[in-house]
Amino acid sequence: MRDDRPQILIIGAGPGGLAAAILLAGAGLRVKLIEKMSRPGGRTSSIQAEGFRFDVGPTFFLYPRVLEEIYKSVGRDLKAEVPMERLDPQYRLVFGSGGELLATPNVERMEQGIEKLCPQDAKCFRRFLDENRAKLERFRPALESPFLSWRDTLSPSMMKMLPFLRPHLSLDGELGRYFSDPRLRLAMSFQSKYLGMSPFRCPSLFSILAFLEYEYGVWHPIGGCGAVSENMAKVARELGVEVHLNESVQQILFDGKKAVGVQTDRAEYACDGLVINADFARAMEKLVPNRLRNRWTDAKLKQKKYSCSTFMMYLGIEGRYDNVSHHTIYMAKDYRQNLIDIEQRHVLSEDPSVYVQNASVTDPTLAPRGMSTLYVLVPVTHQHPNVDWTKERARYREVALRQLRNIGIEDVEKRIRFERVVTPNEWDREFEIYRGATFNLTHNLGQMLHLRPRNRFEDLKGVYLVGGGTHPGSGLPVIYESARITSKLMLNDFGVKPEWRHSGQSAGTISQVA
């Protein structure tokens, strides 16, 4: 029997590709999802070895509302399928310049913690929450809509946003309206690292990131964020998606500038529409001939601004550190200089900031009994001639282990039973991330909204983008939102009106729109 439904190919089973597969299959399209790795999730997958389980990339699950709505649209319940715990405290912040703060969603306790650092700033926390609640509501339409030309930036919803944008202020400058103590401004702005940016250069808009944590929670999915990706792949398969793992796309096939299929290391597949979820710049460089691109040629890609990278250690530990919080962030004593080293000088700091996840205090499924996992992340420059990781890898491992003492983790080296180190070199070569820039294109004002690669990709026909390289940007919630934006565009282009449903209802059919 002939199947005339549109055939969609998705390159990459990262969170954006998985969400798009669910939405498009839920709307009745035929979908093939092709992933070169052995597990779904991309950077939101898991490393599993010797009884230990680590998230590769994201460890914070923020603002679950978007993915919950995607699940509901195909009759599923996210938190029933992937149990999650809301963390309180959300994380512990240790300031190299002195003092610490247990960040809690309990407003009264948070005010008490702030008061210990700076009494006059405590009264400003509620104002920060109230004003950012209003800012998010005003900006939500921009996060949920495509920006396909400059005209979209002049929409009525964007005009209402203008009083909140304050483009003349950095994120740190915006937070100076609330907090006089630089440590508290750091506490509300380190989240700019989710975008791979310094709070001293990041647009003021992104004060909403800290607000999202306090308003909607920092969640831990049992099994880690990789468990979410695994469940998304399961849901996609149950909706009829063909998931091809361990299969690498070698090139996109074109008829003129229209994508008509892909060639993998195993087979050739035809398509009516193509979704790219691979790292944007690397996918352009590797899969699309330069002559077919106008706005995003190789030369123009080299001129763009890219995020920082990360030096990673995944450690399986004998014993436990039950006195260490689930999430702990040590802020370098000279935080500003550390960021200058990363973003401008492209050198390695000797007193870097470091993030540590000690998830076994919450989740016993991640390690064998009596053992635990430590996930250690040090923000560093993306690939640059100033740093040769073949020479620096071992030395910087020692720097990272030394920094753990700042948060109360002692004698860690003799307790390591499993270890994997990932440098920007591995992010670049093994994970196919352009310059190893783990947070993609930066989110400066020249690379946002319509100035970012667009969800319906402007340089090619029949090609759509999801993930951190397109609008709205990096971070799991907005990557899931990119999938929703892109799926709606694609379905509209194919004349398909989805009958996405609510949780608990049975699957319906699609109706064709003339």
C-alpha positions as CSV (number, residue, x, y, z in Angstrom):
1,M,0.0,0.0,0.0
2,R,1.4,3.4,-1.0
3,D,2.1,5.9,1.8
4,D,1.9,9.5,0.5
5,R,2.7,11.1,3.8
6,P,5.7,13.5,3.7
7,Q,9.0,11.7,4.5
8,I,11.1,13.7,7.0
9,L,14.7,13.1,7.8
10,I,16.3,14.4,11.0
11,I,20.1,14.6,11.3
12,G,21.0,14.2,14.9
13,A,19.2,12.8,17.9
14,G,20.0,15.6,20.3
15,P,17.2,17.1,22.4
16,G,16.0,19.3,19.5
17,G,16.0,16.4,17.0
18,L,14.2,14.1,19.4
19,A,11.5,16.7,20.2
20,A,11.0,17.5,16.5
21,A,10.7,13.7,15.8
22,I,8.0,13.4,18.5
23,L,6.0,16.4,17.2
24,L,6.3,15.6,13.5
25,A,5.5,11.9,14.0
26,G,2.6,12.9,16.4
27,A,1.2,15.0,13.5
28,G,1.3,12.0,11.2
29,L,4.4,12.5,9.1
30,R,6.9,9.7,8.4
31,V,10.1,10.4,10.2
32,K,13.6,8.9,10.1
33,L,16.1,10.1,12.8
34,I,19.8,9.5,12.1
35,E,22.4,9.7,14.8
36,K,26.1,8.8,14.6
37,M,26.5,8.0,18.3
38,S,25.4,4.7,19.9
39,R,22.9,6.5,22.2
40,P,20.3,9.1,21.6
41,G,20.7,12.5,23.2
42,G,23.9,14.0,21.7
43,R,25.4,16.2,24.4
44,T,22.3,15.3,26.5
45,S,23.1,11.6,26.6
46,S,24.9,9.5,29.1
47,I,28.3,7.9,29.7
48,Q,27.8,4.5,31.3
49,A,30.8,2.5,32.4
50,E,31.7,0.1,35.3
51,G,28.4,0.7,37.0
52,F,28.6,4.5,36.9
53,R,26.4,6.8,34.9
54,F,27.1,10.4,34.0
55,D,25.4,13.1,32.0
56,V,27.6,14.1,29.1
57,G,26.5,17.7,29.0
58,P,23.5,19.3,30.7
59,T,22.9,18.3,34.3
60,F,20.3,21.0,35.3
61,F,16.8,20.3,34.1
62,L,15.2,23.7,34.0
63,Y,11.7,25.0,33.1
64,P,10.2,21.6,32.3
65,R,7.0,23.2,31.1
66,V,8.1,23.2,27.4
67,L,8.9,19.5,27.2
68,E,5.8,18.6,29.4
69,E,3.6,20.4,26.8
70,I,5.4,18.5,23.9
71,Y,4.7,15.2,25.7
72,K,1.0,16.2,26.3
73,S,0.6,17.0,22.7
74,V,1.2,13.3,21.8
75,G,-0.8,12.0,24.8
76,R,2.2,11.4,27.2
77,D,3.1,12.5,30.7
78,L,6.7,13.5,31.0
79,K,7.1,13.3,34.8
80,A,5.2,10.0,34.9
81,E,7.7,8.6,32.4
82,V,10.8,10.2,33.8
83,P,10.5,10.8,37.6
84,M,12.1,14.1,38.7
85,E,13.0,15.7,42.0
86,R,13.0,19.4,42.6
87,L,16.2,20.4,44.4
88,D,16.2,22.5,47.5
89,P,18.8,24.0,47.8
90,Q,19.1,24.3,44.1
91,Y,22.9,24.7,44.4
92,R,25.6,26.0,46.7
93,L,27.7,28.9,45.5
94,V,31.2,29.3,47.0
95,F,32.8,32.7,46.3
96,G,36.6,32.7,45.9
97,S,36.5,36.3,47.2
98,G,34.8,35.1,50.4
99,G,31.4,33.8,51.6
100,E,28.9,31.4,50.2
101,L,25.2,31.1,49.4
102,L,22.7,28.2,49.4
103,A,20.4,29.2,46.6
104,T,16.9,28.1,47.5
105,P,13.5,28.6,45.9
106,N,12.1,29.4,49.4
107,V,12.0,33.2,49.1
108,E,12.2,33.8,52.9
109,R,15.2,31.6,53.3
110,M,16.8,33.0,50.2
111,E,16.4,36.5,51.7
112,Q,18.1,35.3,54.9
113,G,21.0,33.9,52.9
114,I,21.4,37.1,51.0
115,E,21.3,39.2,54.2
116,K,24.3,37.3,55.5
117,L,26.3,38.6,52.5
118,C,24.8,42.0,52.1
119,P,21.9,43.1,54.4
120,Q,20.7,46.0,52.2
121,D,20.4,43.7,49.1
122,A,18.1,41.2,50.8
123,K,15.0,43.4,50.3
124,C,15.7,43.6,46.6
125,F,15.2,39.9,45.9
126,R,11.4,39.9,45.7
127,R,11.6,43.0,43.4
128,F,14.0,41.1,41.1
129,L,11.6,38.1,40.9
130,D,8.5,40.3,40.3
131,E,10.1,42.4,37.6
132,N,11.6,39.4,35.8
133,R,8.3,37.6,36.0
134,A,6.8,40.5,34.0
135,K,9.8,40.5,31.7
136,L,9.4,36.8,30.9
137,E,5.7,37.2,30.2
138,R,6.5,40.0,27.8
139,F,9.3,38.2,26.1
140,R,7.6,34.8,25.9
141,P,6.1,35.4,22.5
142,A,9.6,36.1,21.1
143,L,10.8,32.8,22.6
144,E,7.9,30.9,21.1
145,S,7.8,32.4,17.6
146,P,10.1,32.2,14.5
147,F,12.1,35.2,13.4
148,L,12.4,34.7,9.7
149,S,13.2,38.4,8.8
150,W,13.9,41.7,10.4
151,R,10.2,42.5,10.0
152,D,9.4,40.0,12.8
153,T,11.4,42.1,15.2
154,L,8.9,45.0,14.7
155,S,5.9,42.9,15.7
156,P,3.5,44.3,18.4
157,S,4.7,41.8,20.9
158,M,8.3,42.9,20.4
159,M,7.4,46.5,20.7
160,K,5.9,45.8,24.1
161,M,9.2,44.2,25.1
162,L,11.3,47.3,24.3
163,P,11.1,48.9,27.8
164,F,12.5,45.7,29.3
165,L,15.4,45.1,26.9
166,R,17.8,47.9,28.0
167,P,20.3,47.1,25.3
168,H,22.8,49.6,26.8
169,L,23.2,47.3,29.8
170,S,25.0,44.0,30.2
171,L,23.5,41.4,32.4
172,D,25.8,42.5,35.3
173,G,24.7,46.1,34.7
174,E,21.1,45.0,34.8
175,L,21.6,43.2,38.1
176,G,23.2,46.3,39.5
177,R,19.7,47.8,39.6
178,Y,18.9,45.2,42.3
179,F,22.1,44.1,44.0
180,S,25.1,46.2,45.2
181,D,27.2,43.3,46.3
182,P,29.2,41.8,43.3
183,R,28.9,38.3,44.7
184,L,25.1,38.5,44.6
185,R,25.2,39.8,41.0
186,L,27.3,36.7,40.2
187,A,24.8,34.5,42.0
188,M,22.1,35.8,39.6
189,S,24.2,35.9,36.5
190,F,26.5,32.9,36.4
191,Q,23.5,31.3,34.5
192,S,24.9,33.2,31.4
193,K,27.3,30.3,31.2
194,Y,24.4,28.2,30.0
195,L,24.8,30.5,26.9
196,G,28.6,30.2,27.0
197,M,28.9,34.0,27.8
198,S,30.3,36.3,30.4
199,P,27.7,38.3,32.4
200,F,29.7,41.4,31.7
201,R,29.1,40.9,27.9
202,C,25.8,39.0,27.9
203,P,22.6,41.1,27.1
204,S,20.6,42.3,30.0
205,L,17.5,40.3,28.8
206,F,19.0,37.1,30.2
207,S,18.3,38.0,33.8
208,I,15.2,35.8,33.1
209,L,17.5,32.7,33.4
210,A,18.0,33.1,37.1
211,F,14.3,33.9,37.5
212,L,13.3,30.7,35.8
213,E,15.3,28.7,38.4
214,Y,13.7,30.3,41.4
215,E,10.2,30.4,39.9
216,Y,10.0,27.0,38.2
217,G,12.7,25.0,39.9
218,V,16.0,23.2,39.3
219,W,15.0,19.6,38.7
220,H,17.0,16.3,38.7
221,P,15.6,13.6,36.5
222,I,16.2,10.2,38.1
223,G,19.0,8.6,35.9
224,G,20.1,12.1,34.9
225,C,19.2,14.3,31.9
226,G,20.3,11.5,29.6
227,A,17.4,9.5,30.9
228,V,15.1,12.2,29.5
229,S,16.7,11.7,26.1
230,E,16.4,8.0,26.3
231,N,12.7,8.3,27.1
232,M,12.2,10.7,24.2
233,A,13.7,8.2,21.8
234,K,11.4,5.5,23.2
235,V,8.3,7.8,22.8
236,A,9.5,8.6,19.2
237,R,9.8,5.0,18.3
238,E,6.3,4.2,19.7
239,L,5.0,7.0,17.5
240,G,6.5,5.3,14.5
241,V,9.8,7.1,14.1
242,E,12.7,5.1,12.6
243,V,15.7,5.7,14.9
244,H,19.0,4.9,13.3
245,L,21.9,4.8,15.8
246,N,25.6,4.3,14.9
247,E,25.0,5.8,11.5
248,S,26.8,8.9,10.3
249,V,25.5,11.3,7.7
250,Q,28.3,11.9,5.1
251,Q,26.5,14.5,2.9
252,I,23.2,16.1,2.2
253,L,21.9,15.4,-1.3
254,F,20.6,18.4,-3.3
255,D,18.6,19.1,-6.4
256,G,19.8,22.7,-7.0
257,K,19.5,24.3,-3.6
258,K,16.7,21.9,-2.4
259,A,17.6,19.1,-0.1
260,V,16.3,15.8,-1.4
261,G,18.0,13.3,0.8
262,V,21.2,12.3,2.7
263,Q,24.0,9.9,2.1
264,T,25.1,8.0,5.3
265,D,27.9,5.6,5.9
266,R,25.3,2.8,5.3
267,A,22.7,3.9,2.9
268,E,21.1,6.7,0.9
269,Y,17.7,8.1,2.0
270,A,15.3,10.4,0.2
271,C,13.2,13.0,1.9
272,D,10.6,15.7,1.4
273,G,11.9,17.8,4.2
274,L,15.2,17.8,6.2
275,V,15.8,18.9,9.8
276,I,19.4,19.5,10.9
277,N,20.0,19.0,14.6
278,A,23.8,18.7,14.3
279,D,26.1,21.5,15.5
280,F,25.2,24.2,13.1
281,A,28.6,25.5,11.9
282,R,30.1,22.0,11.7
283,A,27.1,20.7,9.8
284,M,27.4,23.6,7.3
285,E,31.1,23.1,6.9
286,K,30.9,19.3,6.5
287,L,27.5,18.5,4.9
288,V,26.6,21.5,2.7
289,P,28.8,22.6,-0.3
290,N,30.1,26.2,0.3
291,R,28.7,27.3,-3.1
292,L,25.1,26.6,-2.0
293,R,25.3,29.0,1.0
294,N,25.0,32.8,0.9
295,R,24.6,34.1,4.5
296,W,26.5,31.2,6.1
297,T,29.5,30.5,3.9
298,D,32.7,29.1,5.5
299,A,34.3,32.5,5.5
300,K,31.3,34.1,7.3
301,L,31.1,31.2,9.8
302,K,34.8,32.0,10.7
303,Q,33.8,35.6,11.5
304,K,31.0,34.7,13.9
305,K,31.4,34.8,17.7
306,Y,31.4,31.5,19.4
307,S,30.8,30.4,23.0
308,C,33.4,29.2,25.5
309,S,34.2,25.5,25.8
310,T,34.5,23.2,28.8
311,F,37.2,21.0,30.3
312,M,35.3,17.9,31.7
313,M,36.1,15.2,34.2
314,Y,33.7,12.4,34.8
315,L,34.8,10.6,38.0
316,G,33.5,7.4,39.5
317,I,34.4,7.6,43.2
318,E,34.9,5.0,46.0
319,G,32.7,6.2,48.8
320,R,30.5,9.2,49.0
321,Y,30.6,13.0,49.7
322,D,27.3,13.4,51.5
323,N,28.3,16.8,52.9
324,V,28.6,18.2,49.4
325,S,25.5,19.6,47.7
326,H,24.0,18.1,44.6
327,H,25.2,21.1,42.6
328,T,28.1,23.3,43.7
329,I,29.7,26.2,41.9
330,Y,33.0,27.7,42.9
331,M,33.4,31.3,41.6
332,A,37.1,32.3,40.9
333,K,38.5,34.9,43.3
334,D,39.0,37.2,40.3
335,Y,35.9,36.1,38.4
336,R,36.1,38.9,35.8
337,Q,39.8,38.1,35.0
338,N,38.9,34.4,34.6
339,L,36.3,35.4,32.0
340,I,38.7,37.6,30.2
341,D,41.1,34.7,30.1
342,I,38.4,32.6,28.5
343,E,36.8,34.9,26.1
344,Q,39.4,37.5,25.1
345,R,42.9,36.3,25.9
346,H,42.1,32.6,25.2
347,V,44.5,31.3,27.9
348,L,44.0,28.9,30.8
349,S,43.4,30.5,34.3
350,E,45.2,29.1,37.3
351,D,42.3,29.8,39.6
352,P,39.3,28.9,37.3
353,S,35.7,28.7,38.3
354,V,34.4,25.2,38.5
355,Y,31.1,23.5,38.6
356,V,30.7,20.1,40.4
357,Q,27.7,17.8,40.3
358,N,27.5,15.3,43.2
359,A,24.3,13.8,42.1
360,S,24.5,10.6,44.2
361,V,23.3,12.6,47.2
362,T,19.9,12.6,45.4
363,D,20.0,9.7,42.9
364,P,21.3,6.3,44.0
365,T,20.9,4.9,40.5
366,L,24.0,6.6,39.2
367,A,26.7,4.5,41.0
368,P,27.2,1.1,42.6
369,R,26.3,0.8,46.3
370,G,28.8,2.7,48.5
371,M,30.1,4.7,45.5
372,S,29.3,8.0,43.9
373,T,29.8,10.1,40.8
374,L,31.4,13.5,40.4
375,Y,30.9,15.5,37.3
376,V,33.5,18.3,37.1
377,L,33.2,21.2,34.6
378,V,35.7,24.0,34.1
379,P,34.8,26.7,31.6
380,V,37.7,27.3,29.2
381,T,38.4,28.9,25.9
382,H,37.1,27.3,22.8
383,Q,39.7,25.9,20.4
384,H,42.4,28.5,19.9
385,P,46.1,28.4,18.9
386,N,47.0,29.7,22.4
387,V,46.1,26.4,24.0
388,D,47.5,23.0,22.9
389,W,45.4,20.4,24.7
390,T,47.8,17.6,23.8
391,K,50.2,19.4,26.2
392,E,47.8,20.9,28.7
393,R,45.4,18.0,29.3
394,A,47.3,16.4,32.1
395,R,48.4,19.7,33.7
396,Y,44.8,21.1,33.7
397,R,43.5,17.8,35.2
398,E,45.7,18.7,38.2
399,V,44.3,22.2,38.3
400,A,40.7,20.9,38.2
401,L,41.4,18.4,41.0
402,R,43.0,21.2,43.1
403,Q,40.0,23.4,42.7
404,L,37.8,20.7,44.3
405,R,39.3,21.6,47.7
406,N,37.6,24.9,47.5
407,I,34.2,23.3,47.9
408,G,35.3,20.7,50.6
409,I,36.2,17.7,48.4
410,E,39.5,16.4,49.7
411,D,41.7,13.4,48.8
412,V,39.7,12.7,45.7
413,E,42.4,11.3,43.5
414,K,43.1,8.2,45.6
415,R,39.3,7.4,45.5
416,I,38.9,7.5,41.7
417,R,37.7,4.2,40.3
418,F,36.6,5.4,36.9
419,E,37.7,8.5,35.0
420,R,37.1,10.1,31.6
421,V,38.4,13.5,30.6
422,V,37.0,15.6,27.7
423,T,38.8,18.7,26.5
424,P,37.8,21.2,23.8
425,N,39.8,19.0,21.4
426,E,37.4,16.0,22.0
427,W,34.4,18.3,21.8
428,D,35.7,19.4,18.4
429,R,36.8,16.1,16.9
430,E,34.7,13.4,18.6
431,F,31.5,15.3,19.1
432,E,31.8,17.3,15.9
433,I,31.4,20.7,17.6
434,Y,32.8,23.7,15.7
435,R,35.8,25.0,17.6
436,G,34.7,22.8,20.5
437,A,32.3,25.7,21.4
438,T,29.9,23.7,23.5
439,F,27.2,26.4,23.8
440,N,27.3,27.2,20.0
441,L,27.1,30.7,18.6
442,T,27.1,33.3,21.3
443,H,23.9,35.2,22.1
444,N,25.1,38.8,21.6
445,L,22.7,41.2,20.0
446,G,24.2,40.6,16.6
447,Q,23.5,36.9,16.8
448,M,19.9,36.7,18.1
449,L,16.4,36.6,16.7
450,H,16.5,37.0,12.9
451,L,20.3,37.4,13.0
452,R,20.7,33.8,14.1
453,P,20.4,30.9,11.6
454,R,16.7,30.7,11.1
455,N,14.4,27.8,11.9
456,R,13.3,27.6,8.3
457,F,16.9,27.8,7.0
458,E,17.3,30.8,4.7
459,D,20.2,29.5,2.6
460,L,18.6,26.3,1.4
461,K,15.2,24.9,0.4
462,G,13.5,22.2,2.3
463,V,15.9,22.5,5.2
464,Y,14.9,23.4,8.8
465,L,17.0,23.8,11.9
466,V,16.6,22.9,15.6
467,G,19.0,23.1,18.5
468,G,21.2,25.7,20.1
469,G,22.5,27.1,16.8
470,T,19.1,28.5,15.8
471,H,16.4,30.6,17.4
472,P,15.7,30.8,20.4
473,G,19.2,29.6,21.3
474,S,21.1,27.4,23.8
475,G,19.8,25.6,26.9
476,L,17.4,22.7,27.1
477,P,14.1,24.6,27.5
478,V,14.8,26.8,24.4
479,I,16.2,23.9,22.4
480,Y,12.9,22.1,23.0
481,E,11.1,25.3,22.0
482,S,13.2,25.5,18.8
483,A,11.8,22.1,17.9
484,R,8.2,23.3,18.5
485,I,8.8,26.4,16.4
486,T,10.4,24.5,13.6
487,S,7.8,21.7,13.6
488,K,5.0,24.2,13.2
489,L,6.8,25.9,10.3
490,M,7.4,22.6,8.6
491,L,3.8,21.3,9.1
492,N,2.4,24.6,7.8
493,D,4.7,24.4,4.7
494,F,3.5,20.8,4.0
495,G,-0.1,21.9,4.5
496,V,-0.6,19.7,7.5
497,K,-2.7,20.7,10.4
498,P,-1.6,18.7,13.4
499,E,-4.1,17.3,15.8
500,W,-1.8,17.3,18.7
501,R,-3.6,16.1,21.8
502,H,-3.7,16.4,25.5
503,S,-2.3,13.8,27.9
504,G,-4.4,10.6,28.1
505,Q,-6.2,11.0,24.8
506,S,-5.8,8.5,22.0
507,A,-4.0,9.3,18.8
508,G,-5.9,11.1,16.1
509,T,-5.3,11.7,12.4
510,I,-3.9,14.6,10.5
511,S,-6.0,16.7,8.2
512,Q,-4.6,18.2,5.0
513,V,-4.9,22.0,4.6
514,A,-5.5,23.1,1.0
